[in-house]
Each structure stands twice: as C-alpha cells, then as structure tokens.
Amino acid sequence: KLFRIPPEQDAAHFINFTNMHTIIESFFTKLIVTHKLDEEATVNYAKSLGARHFDFCSRGFNEMFWDIFMACLKDELHVTMKSFDNENEHELTICLEKTFAWVIHNMRAGFQERKKKDIELKV
C-alpha cells in the first residue's frame, strides 16, 4: 500500500518496485563514478532528483520517506559491509553514511524548493 502497488499484485512482480534497486544503484554510481562526488555537480544532481520526487506526491510519496530511505540505505550498507573482510570497515561505513546523509539532505532540499515554487504558483 505504501508504494501504491495494487492489492491484487505481488510487490515482487510489480515492475516499478522491483527495479528500484537498479535505479538507486545507477544514481549513486553516477554521483561517485561520473561526478566523482564533485560538490557542485553532486548537489545539483541530488537536488534535481529530489525535485522530481515532488511529482510522486500524487502517487503517495511523503516527506517522511526521506528519513525512511536514509534508514534503509544505512541498514543495507551495514549488511553489505559485513560481507567484506576490511580492516577499515568502520571508517568506510562512517564515510559512506555521511555521503548518503549529504545526498539525502540535498535531495530533500530540492524537493522543498520545488514544493515552495509550486505553492508560489498557486498563490
């Protein structure tokens, strides 16, 4: 229900939902590999994606999802890090958590800017 999956459909077979991980992976790959976490490019890219989420409000997107998304990223990061034998695991985990938080912060900012523009247009 949270993701607007019709009750008669199994979430595992709902195409938009099942491809979500590839979209998220592609997003972070572009930030890290293509933009090399360049501050200006990353902020612009994250804000742009956040602004696009405003269009999903009609399909059930809610601002509290930013916090849920961050929690899910952190949980998955910890699971993934356990599969590596890395002496720097703790430091790398902290670094990635900060990166995720920074990206989510900018996505949220882009969403808020878009929301503000929408309100101004309606007034």
N, C-alpha and C positions, 0 to 999 in steps of 0.2 A: 504494500500500500504506500509506503514511504516513497518509493521510486515510481509511482504511478503505473505499476505493472498490473494489467488487467487480472482480476481474481482467477479467471479461468486459465491463465497462463502460468507456467512454472518459471520462476526467476532464472533458472539455469538455461532456459531456452529462449528467454527474451533477449533479442539481438542487441539492443542498446545497452542493456545491463551487462551482458556477457563480454562485450568489447570494451568496457570501461577501463580495465587494467591496461589495455594496449594504448588507450588514449592518454592515460596518466603517465605511462612509461615514455611515450613519444614526447609529451610535454617536458618532462624532466630531462630527457635525452637532448632535446633542442636547447634547453637552458644551459646544460652543462657542456655538451659537446660542441654545439653550433655557436652559442653565445659565450661559451667559456666563463659563465657566470659574470659577464661584464655587467657592472651595476646598472647602467642606464638601459641597456638592451633587456636585461632581466626584469627590471621594474616595469618597463613599457609592455613587455610580453605578458607578464603576470597581471598587470592592470587591465590589459586588453581582454584576457581570458576571464578575469573577474567581472568585467563589464558585460561580457556576453552572458554570464550567468543570470543577469537581471531578466533576460528573455525567458529563462526557465521558471520564473516565479509562477507563471500561469500554469505550469506543469507540476507545481508542488515544491519548487526549490524554496528553501527558507534560510534566512541569515544564520541561524544556529548551526547549519550544516558545515560552516567553515570550521567550527570547533570540532565537530564530529569527524570531518575529513582529516584534520590535523591529528586527532587521536588515532584514527585508522592508519595513517602514514607511520606514526611512531610505533604502533603495535607491529606493523608489518616489517618495519626496519629492525626491530629487536629480534623478530623471528628469523629474518634473513641473516643478520649478523651472527647469530648462533651457529649458522652453518659454515662459518669461516673460522679457521684457526689463526687468529690475528692478534698479535701482542698489543696492537694499538686499537683494539676493538672499542674500548671505552672512549678514547679521544675521537675516533672516527664517528662513533654514534652521536656524540655531542655535536660534532661539526655538522653532520647531516641533519640532526634535529633543528639546529639553528638555521640551516639553509631552508628546510621545509617551513619553519615558522616565518622566515623572512618572505618567502614566496607567497605563503598564505596571507600574510599581512598585506602584501601588495595586491593580491587578488581581491581581498576584502575591500581595500581602498578603491580599486577600480569599480567594484560593484557599487560602493557608496556614491562615488562620483556619478555613475550612470543613473542611480536612483535619484540623486539630487537634480540632475538635468531633467529627468522625466517629471519630477514634481514641479519644477520651474516651468516646463512646457504646458503643464495642465493648469497653471495659475494664470 
